[in-house]
Amino acid sequence: MGRTTTRLSRRLALHRTAGAPRKHLQEEHGIIVDRKTLEENTEILTCGEERRLAIPEALYIKEMNPALNQQTDNLQVYSVL
């Protein structure tokens, strides 16, 4: 999930080589990520106006509460000097 202006084919290629979808599929399901798996498990949320897409997307994410949509890698806390 996530809003992007990157073409779907490029985004799937990126997910196949790195990122949360690849990590999740390998660690939780023992699946080697391929294009077909990503295509079959991708849902595209559309909205008539691109600038309004953030609202239905936020509601969808809140309702689904997916573990995959959480930022957990490379989180760092910086202390103020």
CNS distance restraints for C-alpha pairs under 8 A (distance, minus, plus):
assign (resid   1 and name CA) (resid  61 and name CA) 7.87 0.50 0.50
assign (resid   1 and name CA) (resid  69 and name CA) 6.27 0.50 0.50
assign (resid   2 and name CA) (resid  57 and name CA) 7.85 0.50 0.50
assign (resid   2 and name CA) (resid  69 and name CA) 7.80 0.50 0.50
assign (resid   3 and name CA) (resid  54 and name CA) 7.65 0.50 0.50
assign (resid   6 and name CA) (resid  10 and name CA) 6.58 0.50 0.50
assign (resid   6 and name CA) (resid  11 and name CA) 6.21 0.50 0.50
assign (resid   7 and name CA) (resid  11 and name CA) 6.25 0.50 0.50
assign (resid   8 and name CA) (resid  12 and name CA) 6.08 0.50 0.50
assign (resid   9 and name CA) (resid  13 and name CA) 6.28 0.50 0.50
assign (resid  10 and name CA) (resid  14 and name CA) 6.29 0.50 0.50
assign (resid  11 and name CA) (resid  15 and name CA) 6.27 0.50 0.50
assign (resid  12 and name CA) (resid  16 and name CA) 6.07 0.50 0.50
assign (resid  12 and name CA) (resid  35 and name CA) 7.04 0.50 0.50
assign (resid  12 and name CA) (resid  38 and name CA) 6.63 0.50 0.50
assign (resid  12 and name CA) (resid  39 and name CA) 7.63 0.50 0.50
assign (resid  13 and name CA) (resid  17 and name CA) 6.58 0.50 0.50
assign (resid  13 and name CA) (resid  35 and name CA) 7.41 0.50 0.50
assign (resid  14 and name CA) (resid  18 and name CA) 6.14 0.50 0.50
assign (resid  14 and name CA) (resid  19 and name CA) 7.57 0.50 0.50
assign (resid  15 and name CA) (resid  19 and name CA) 5.57 0.50 0.50
assign (resid  15 and name CA) (resid  20 and name CA) 7.42 0.50 0.50
assign (resid  15 and name CA) (resid  21 and name CA) 6.09 0.50 0.50
assign (resid  15 and name CA) (resid  22 and name CA) 6.11 0.50 0.50
assign (resid  16 and name CA) (resid  21 and name CA) 7.66 0.50 0.50
assign (resid  16 and name CA) (resid  22 and name CA) 5.91 0.50 0.50
assign (resid  16 and name CA) (resid  33 and name CA) 5.79 0.50 0.50
assign (resid  16 and name CA) (resid  34 and name CA) 6.30 0.50 0.50
assign (resid  16 and name CA) (resid  35 and name CA) 6.94 0.50 0.50
assign (resid  16 and name CA) (resid  38 and name CA) 7.66 0.50 0.50
assign (resid  17 and name CA) (resid  22 and name CA) 7.04 0.50 0.50
assign (resid  18 and name CA) (resid  22 and name CA) 5.92 0.50 0.50
assign (resid  18 and name CA) (resid  23 and name CA) 7.35 0.50 0.50
assign (resid  19 and name CA) (resid  23 and name CA) 6.29 0.50 0.50
assign (resid  20 and name CA) (resid  24 and name CA) 5.84 0.50 0.50
assign (resid  20 and name CA) (resid  68 and name CA) 6.47 0.50 0.50
assign (resid  21 and name CA) (resid  25 and name CA) 6.11 0.50 0.50
assign (resid  21 and name CA) (resid  68 and name CA) 6.94 0.50 0.50
assign (resid  22 and name CA) (resid  26 and name CA) 6.15 0.50 0.50
assign (resid  22 and name CA) (resid  32 and name CA) 7.83 0.50 0.50
assign (resid  22 and name CA) (resid  33 and name CA) 5.97 0.50 0.50
assign (resid  23 and name CA) (resid  27 and name CA) 5.92 0.50 0.50
assign (resid  24 and name CA) (resid  28 and name CA) 5.51 0.50 0.50
assign (resid  24 and name CA) (resid  29 and name CA) 7.35 0.50 0.50
assign (resid  24 and name CA) (resid  68 and name CA) 7.22 0.50 0.50
assign (resid  25 and name CA) (resid  29 and name CA) 5.15 0.50 0.50
assign (resid  25 and name CA) (resid  30 and name CA) 6.22 0.50 0.50
assign (resid  25 and name CA) (resid  31 and name CA) 5.30 0.50 0.50
assign (resid  25 and name CA) (resid  32 and name CA) 7.08 0.50 0.50
assign (resid  25 and name CA) (resid  33 and name CA) 6.84 0.50 0.50
assign (resid  26 and name CA) (resid  30 and name CA) 4.48 0.50 0.50
assign (resid  26 and name CA) (resid  31 and name CA) 4.89 0.50 0.50
assign (resid  26 and name CA) (resid  32 and name CA) 5.93 0.50 0.50
assign (resid  26 and name CA) (resid  33 and name CA) 7.32 0.50 0.50
assign (resid  27 and name CA) (resid  31 and name CA) 7.94 0.50 0.50
assign (resid  33 and name CA) (resid  37 and name CA) 6.61 0.50 0.50
assign (resid  33 and name CA) (resid  38 and name CA) 7.27 0.50 0.50
assign (resid  34 and name CA) (resid  38 and name CA) 6.49 0.50 0.50
assign (resid  35 and name CA) (resid  39 and name CA) 6.14 0.50 0.50
assign (resid  36 and name CA) (resid  40 and name CA) 6.08 0.50 0.50
assign (resid  37 and name CA) (resid  41 and name CA) 6.22 0.50 0.50
assign (resid  38 and name CA) (resid  42 and name CA) 6.03 0.50 0.50
assign (resid  45 and name CA) (resid  57 and name CA) 7.15 0.50 0.50
assign (resid  46 and name CA) (resid  53 and name CA) 7.02 0.50 0.50
assign (resid  47 and name CA) (resid  52 and name CA) 7.00 0.50 0.50
assign (resid  47 and name CA) (resid  53 and name CA) 5.51 0.50 0.50
assign (resid  47 and name CA) (resid  56 and name CA) 7.90 0.50 0.50
assign (resid  48 and name CA) (resid  52 and name CA) 7.84 0.50 0.50
assign (resid  48 and name CA) (resid  53 and name CA) 7.99 0.50 0.50
assign (resid  49 and name CA) (resid  53 and name CA) 6.64 0.50 0.50
assign (resid  52 and name CA) (resid  56 and name CA) 7.67 0.50 0.50
assign (resid  53 and name CA) (resid  57 and name CA) 6.11 0.50 0.50
assign (resid  54 and name CA) (resid  58 and name CA) 5.96 0.50 0.50
assign (resid  55 and name CA) (resid  59 and name CA) 6.34 0.50 0.50
assign (resid  56 and name CA) (resid  60 and name CA) 6.01 0.50 0.50
assign (resid  57 and name CA) (resid  61 and name CA) 6.15 0.50 0.50
assign (resid  58 and name CA) (resid  62 and name CA) 6.10 0.50 0.50
assign (resid  59 and name CA) (resid  63 and name CA) 6.11 0.50 0.50
assign (resid  60 and name CA) (resid  64 and name CA) 6.06 0.50 0.50
assign (resid  61 and name CA) (resid  65 and name CA) 5.55 0.50 0.50
assign (resid  61 and name CA) (resid  66 and name CA) 6.92 0.50 0.50
assign (resid  61 and name CA) (resid  69 and name CA) 7.93 0.50 0.50
assign (resid  65 and name CA) (resid  69 and name CA) 7.86 0.50 0.50
assign (resid  66 and name CA) (resid  70 and name CA) 7.46 0.50 0.50
assign (resid  71 and name CA) (resid  75 and name CA) 7.71 0.50 0.50
